[in-house]
């Protein structure tokens, strides 16, 4: 990295920062503090609002003090600062992954509260290489080796559905940032967990340092990650073109599929479309496993019914449909259903519901369609999909009168389908979700 980091970050933000207020995640460590200082200079020059977010994971006694340090430093720079606290039980294993997931949820909610579409993260070139090495060590393929993008959608759903991650430091080395901070007379937080060899990332970091000292060209590995990311983007663009021809999302949450078009495509492209389709129709946060996609792909070719990844694929009236697995929504003998509203007003990860006044409840329609007077409005919906439909009832949660379904709404309630947003964001992360707009 040549020149002034602040100037480089400013140039990057001029080109990539979304409009409106921005948020920045800052732990107080060297990377995030450098990003804060650089972004602060840019925000002052550009007249942009910057919200500083710091997360207290509650894992160390020093964490509250470190959050207070960040808050104080941000306010001294003239920015509003918020401390987000991870509460509740912590897992005995997989702690770093759980902390990462919790952190992203907290950050995404804070961004939404602040009206910020862009969230600045301080991942560096070193983080890029560590991520690549960790994924390869875990047995990942070349797609995992593509590592992080400079601009990407939030990894959490539905909290992060409108949040874009921005990484201005991905081409910069950590030591160069520390040298710059030292030259500015700045101090930063050193998290002792960054030296704890119980964590995979720390061990990988130490191995990479030894390899670099022995002559390994770390920036060249980063270039490899960039080349693979470009290849992955090309693959997804091809899948997006196929999806535009072969997939039709319906307002009630299902998807109609042209099996001939999908089956004629190369398996890797067909699987990419099915991945996006399962995410959209299921409302789940995490990607379906490879076995789920292969099972659905096999059923598609054989024109058979299959359930996997929280969805059901089945033929009906001469067409092929992908719908939410109704058993997952209404519940099974071994586990409860998922059909409930979260704190943000999103039902089952699929519909944003607003206007639920006292006496109105959102839940699954159920197998007996209780409370639905006009059953003819279900005629165009496959019978196997109907129990998992969202129904807004007046009165009791399960037996009250149905006043709204997606696509057939009561004036008191607004139901926004999120499936198109999810589908398009997965396939074209930088493009707006417009393929399936109905207006």
C-alpha positions in Angstrom: 0.0 0.0 0.0 1.5 3.3 -1.1 0.5 6.8 0.1 -1.9 7.9 2.8 -4.5 5.4 4.0 -7.0 8.2 4.6 -6.7 9.4 1.0 -7.1 5.8 -0.3 -10.2 5.2 1.8 -11.6 8.5 0.7 -11.2 7.7 -2.9 -12.7 4.3 -2.4 -15.8 5.7 -0.6 -16.2 8.3 -3.3 -16.6 5.5 -5.8 -18.5 2.9 -3.7 -20.3 4.3 -0.7 -24.1 4.1 -1.0 -26.2 7.2 -0.6 -27.5 8.4 2.7 -26.1 8.0 6.2 -23.4 5.4 6.7 -22.5 3.2 9.6 -19.1 1.9 10.6 -18.3 -1.1 12.8 -15.4 -0.3 15.2 -13.9 -2.5 17.8 -11.1 -0.2 18.8 -8.5 -2.4 17.2 -5.9 -1.0 14.9 -7.8 -1.9 11.6 -11.1 -0.5 12.6 -9.6 2.6 14.3 -7.7 3.4 11.2 -10.9 3.0 9.1 -12.8 5.2 11.6 -10.2 8.0 11.3 -10.0 7.8 7.5 -13.8 7.6 7.1 -14.3 10.5 9.5 -12.1 12.7 7.3 -14.0 11.7 4.2 -17.4 12.2 5.9 -16.3 15.7 6.9 -15.2 16.6 3.4 -18.2 14.9 1.7 -20.8 16.2 4.2 -21.9 12.7 5.1 -23.4 11.4 8.3 -21.4 8.6 10.0 -22.8 6.4 12.8 -20.2 4.5 14.8 -21.2 1.1 16.1 -19.2 -0.9 18.6 -20.2 -4.4 19.8 -19.6 -5.6 23.4 -19.7 -9.4 23.2 -19.5 -9.7 26.9 -16.8 -12.4 26.6 -14.0 -10.5 28.5 -14.0 -8.3 31.5 -12.2 -5.6 29.4 -14.9 -5.5 26.7 -17.1 -2.8 28.3 -14.1 -0.5 28.7 -13.0 -1.1 25.1 -16.5 -0.2 23.9 -16.4 3.0 26.0 -13.0 3.8 24.5 -14.5 3.6 21.0 -17.6 5.6 21.9 -15.4 8.4 23.4 -13.1 8.4 20.4 -16.0 8.6 17.9 -17.8 11.4 19.8 -14.5 13.3 19.9 -14.5 13.1 16.1 -18.1 14.5 16.0 -20.0 11.3 15.3 -22.9 9.6 17.0 -21.8 6.4 18.6 -23.8 3.3 19.8 -22.7 0.4 21.9 -24.4 -2.8 21.0 -24.4 -5.6 23.6 -24.6 -9.4 22.9 -26.7 -10.7 25.6 -27.9 -14.2 26.4 -26.1 -17.6 26.8 -22.9 -18.1 24.9 -22.2 -21.5 23.2 -19.5 -23.8 24.6 -18.2 -24.6 21.1 -18.1 -22.6 17.9 -17.9 -19.4 19.9 -16.2 -17.2 17.3 -18.7 -18.2 14.6 -21.6 -17.5 17.0 -20.1 -14.2 18.0 -19.7 -13.2 14.3 -23.4 -14.1 13.6 -24.6 -12.2 16.7 -22.4 -9.2 15.8 -23.8 -9.1 12.3 -27.4 -9.2 13.6 -26.7 -6.4 16.1 -25.0 -4.3 13.4 -27.7 -4.9 10.8 -30.5 -3.8 13.3 -28.6 -0.7 14.3 -28.1 0.2 10.6 -31.8 -0.1 10.0 -32.6 2.0 13.0 -30.2 4.7 11.8 -31.4 4.5 8.2 -28.0 3.5 7.0 -27.8 1.3 3.9 -24.0 1.0 4.0 -22.0 -0.6 6.8 -18.2 0.0 6.7 -16.1 -2.9 7.9 -12.3 -2.9 8.5 -11.3 -6.2 6.8 -7.8 -5.9 5.5 -5.7 -7.8 2.9 -4.4 -9.9 5.8 -8.0 -10.9 6.8 -8.7 -11.8 3.1 -5.8 -14.2 3.1 -6.6 -15.7 6.5 -10.2 -16.3 5.3 -9.0 -18.0 2.1 -6.6 -20.2 4.1 -9.3 -21.1 6.7 -11.8 -22.1 4.1 -9.3 -24.2 2.2 -8.2 -25.9 5.5 -11.8 -26.7 6.3 -12.1 -28.5 2.9 -13.8 -25.7 1.0 -13.6 -25.6 -2.8 -12.7 -22.7 -5.1 -15.9 -20.8 -4.3 -14.9 -20.6 -0.7 -11.4 -19.5 -1.7 -13.0 -16.5 -3.5 -13.2 -15.1 0.0 -14.6 -11.6 0.7 -16.0 -9.0 -1.8 -15.3 -5.3 -1.4 -19.1 -4.7 -1.6 -21.5 -7.4 -0.6 -24.9 -7.9 1.0 -25.2 -8.5 4.7 -24.9 -12.2 5.6 -27.8 -12.1 8.0 -31.5 -12.4 7.1 -34.0 -10.8 7.4 -32.3 -8.2 9.7 -29.7 -7.4 7.1 -31.9 -7.4 4.0 -31.3 -3.7 3.2 -27.7 -3.5 4.4 -24.6 -3.4 2.2 -21.2 -4.3 3.6 -18.4 -2.0 2.4 -14.8 -3.0 2.9 -12.4 -0.1 1.9 -9.3 -1.7 3.4 -9.2 -5.0 1.6 -6.1 -4.1 -0.4 -4.2 -2.7 2.6 -1.9 -4.5 5.0 -2.5 -4.5 8.7 1.1 -3.5 9.6 0.9 -0.5 7.2 -2.2 0.7 9.0 -0.5 0.3 12.4 2.5 2.3 11.2 0.1 5.0 10.0 -1.7 5.1 13.3 1.6 5.3 15.2 2.6 8.2 13.1 -0.6 9.9 14.0 0.1 9.4 17.7 -2.9 7.1 18.1 -3.4 4.1 20.4 -5.6 1.2 19.8 -7.1 -1.9 21.6 -5.2 -5.1 21.5 -7.6 -8.0 22.0 -5.8 -10.9 23.7 -7.9 -13.4 21.8 -6.0 -12.4 18.7 -3.0 -14.3 20.1 -5.1 -17.3 21.5 -4.0 -20.4 19.5 -7.2 -22.2 20.5 -8.8 -20.3 17.7 -8.3 -21.5 14.1 -7.9 -18.0 12.7 -5.0 -17.3 15.1 -3.2 -20.5 14.2 -3.7 -19.8 10.5 -2.4 -16.2 11.0 0.8 -17.5 12.6 1.4 -20.1 9.9 0.9 -17.5 7.2 3.4 -15.1 9.0 5.9 -17.9 9.0 5.3 -18.7 5.3 5.6 -15.0 4.3 8.9 -14.8 6.2 10.0 -17.7 4.2 9.2 -16.0 0.9 5.5 -16.5 0.3 4.0 -13.6 -1.7 0.8 -12.8 0.4 -0.5 -10.1 -2.0 -0.4 -12.7 -4.8 -2.7 -15.0 -2.8 -5.0 -12.0 -2.5 -5.0 -11.6 -6.2 -5.9 -15.3 -6.6 -8.9 -14.7 -4.2 -9.9 -11.7 -6.4 -9.7 -13.8 -9.6 -11.8 -16.5 -8.1 -14.4 -13.9 -6.9 -14.6 -12.6 -10.5 -15.2 -16.2 -11.7 -17.9 -16.7 -9.1 -19.6 -13.5 -10.1 -19.6 -14.6 -13.7 -21.2 -17.9 -12.7 -23.9 -16.1 -10.8 -24.6 -13.8 -13.7 -25.1 -16.8 -15.9 -27.4 -18.3 -13.3 -29.3 -15.0 -13.1 -30.0 -15.0 -16.8 -31.3 -18.5 -16.5 -33.5 -17.7 -13.5 -35.1 -14.8 -15.3 -36.3 -17.2 -18.0 -37.1 -20.2 -15.8 -38.4 -18.9 -12.5 -41.5 -16.9 -11.6 -42.2 -15.8 -8.1 -45.8 -15.5 -7.0 -47.2 -12.9 -4.5 -48.2 -15.6 -2.0 -44.6 -16.8 -1.7 -44.3 -19.7 -4.0 -42.3 -20.1 -7.2 -43.3 -21.6 -10.6 -40.4 -23.3 -12.4 -39.8 -24.3 -16.0 -38.1 -27.7 -15.5 -37.0 -28.0 -19.1 -35.0 -24.8 -19.0 -33.3 -25.7 -15.7 -32.6 -29.3 -16.7 -31.0 -28.1 -19.9 -28.5 -26.0 -18.0 -25.1 -27.2 -16.8 -25.5 -28.7 -13.3 -23.4 -26.0 -11.6 -25.6 -23.2 -13.0 -28.8 -25.2 -12.2 -27.6 -25.6 -8.7 -26.8 -21.9 -8.3 -30.4 -21.1 -9.4 -31.8 -23.7 -7.0 -29.7 -22.3 -4.1 -31.2 -18.8 -4.6 -34.7 -20.2 -5.0 -34.5 -22.2 -1.8 -33.2 -19.2 0.1 -36.0 -17.0 -1.3 -38.9 -19.5 -0.8 -37.8 -20.9 2.6 -37.0 -17.5 4.2 -34.1 -19.2 6.0 -30.9 -17.4 6.9 -28.3 -20.0 5.9 -27.6 -21.6 2.6 -29.0 -25.0 2.0 -26.5 -27.8 2.1 -25.2 -29.4 -1.1 -27.2 -32.6 -0.4 -30.4 -30.6 -0.3 -29.7 -29.0 -3.7 -28.8 -32.3 -5.3 -32.0 -33.9 -3.9 -34.1 -31.1 -5.4 -32.2 -31.2 -8.7 -32.8 -34.9 -9.0 -36.5 -34.6 -8.2 -36.8 -31.8 -10.8 -35.3 -34.0 -13.5 -37.5 -36.9 -12.5 -40.7 -34.7 -12.1 -41.1 -36.1 -8.6 -41.9 -34.5 -5.3 -39.1 -33.8 -2.8 -38.7 -31.9 0.5 -35.3 -30.4 1.4 -33.8 -27.2 2.7 -37.2 -25.9 4.2 -39.0 -26.1 0.8 -41.1 -28.6 -1.2 -40.7 -29.2 -4.9 -43.7 -30.8 -6.6 -45.6 -31.0 -9.8 -49.2 -29.7 -9.8 -51.6 -29.1 -12.7 -48.9 -29.8 -15.3 -46.4 -27.3 -13.8 -43.6 -27.6 -11.3 -43.7 -25.6 -8.1 -41.3 -24.7 -5.3 -43.1 -23.8 -2.1 -42.4 -23.4 1.6 -42.4 -26.7 3.3 -45.8 -26.5 5.1 -44.6 -28.9 7.8 -41.8 -26.6 8.7 -44.2 -23.7 9.2 -47.1 -25.4 11.0 -44.9 -27.7 13.0 -44.2 -31.4 13.2 -44.3 -34.0 15.9 -40.6 -33.6 16.7 -40.4 -29.8 16.6 -42.5 -26.6 16.5 -43.3 -24.6 13.5 -41.5 -21.5 12.3 -44.5 -19.4 11.4 -44.2 -16.5 13.7 -43.3 -12.8 13.6 -39.8 -11.6 14.6 -39.2 -8.4 16.5 -38.8 -6.6 13.1 -42.3 -7.6 12.0 -41.0 -10.3 9.5 -43.0 -13.5 9.4 -41.1 -16.7 8.7 -38.3 -14.8 7.0 -40.6 -14.3 4.0 -43.1 -11.4 4.6 -42.8 -8.0 6.3 -46.1 -7.3 8.0 -47.1 -3.8 9.2 -50.3 -2.5 10.6 -51.1 -5.3 13.0 -53.2 -3.5 15.5 -54.7 -5.0 18.7 -56.8 -8.0 17.8 -55.0 -8.9 14.6 -52.6 -11.9 14.5 -50.3 -13.3 11.9 -49.9 -17.1 11.6 -50.1 -20.0 9.1 -53.3 -20.7 7.4 -53.2 -24.3 8.5 -54.6 -27.5 7.0 -58.3 -26.8 7.6 -58.3 -23.2 6.4 -60.2 -22.2 9.6 -61.6 -18.6 9.4 -61.3 -18.3 5.6 -64.7 -17.5 4.1 -63.8 -17.3 0.5 -61.9 -20.4 -0.3 -62.0 -19.8 -4.1 -59.1 -17.4 -3.7 -56.9 -20.4 -3.1 -57.7 -22.0 -6.4 -54.6 -20.9 -8.1 -52.3 -22.1 -5.3 -51.2 -25.7 -5.1 -53.0 -27.6 -2.3 -49.7 -28.7 -0.7 -48.6 -25.1 -0.3 -51.8 -23.7 1.3 -51.2 -24.8 5.0 -48.0 -22.8 5.1 -49.5 -19.6 3.7 -49.4 -16.5 5.9 -52.8 -15.6 7.2 -53.7 -12.5 9.2 -56.7 -13.2 11.5 -59.0 -11.1 13.5 -59.5 -12.6 16.9 -57.9 -15.9 17.8 -54.5 -16.8 16.4 -55.7 -20.1 14.9 -59.5 -19.9 14.6 -60.2 -16.2 14.1 -61.6 -14.8 10.9 -59.0 -14.5 8.1 -58.8 -10.8 7.0 -55.6 -10.9 4.8 -53.5 -13.2 2.8 -50.5 -12.2 0.7 -51.9 -10.8 -2.5 -55.3 -10.4 -0.9 -55.0 -7.9 1.8 -57.1 -6.0 4.3 -56.7 -2.2 4.2 -55.5 -2.2 7.9 -52.6 -4.6 7.1 -49.7 -4.3 4.7 -47.9 -7.5 3.7 -44.6 -7.1 1.7 -43.3 -10.3 0.1 -39.5 -10.5 0.5 -38.8 -13.4 -1.8 -37.8 -11.4 -4.8 -35.5 -9.3 -2.7 -33.7 -12.4 -1.4 -33.6 -14.2 -4.8 -32.1 -11.3 -6.7 -29.7 -10.3 -3.9 -28.3 -13.8 -3.9 -27.8 -13.9 -7.7 -26.9 -10.3 -8.4 -25.7 -8.8 -5.1 -25.1 -5.4 -6.6 -28.3 -5.1 -8.5 -31.8 -4.0 -7.3 -34.4 -6.7 -7.0 -36.5 -5.7 -10.0 -37.2 -8.9 -12.0 -40.3 -9.8 -10.2 -41.8 -6.4 -9.4 -45.4 -6.3 -10.2 -46.0 -2.5 -10.6 
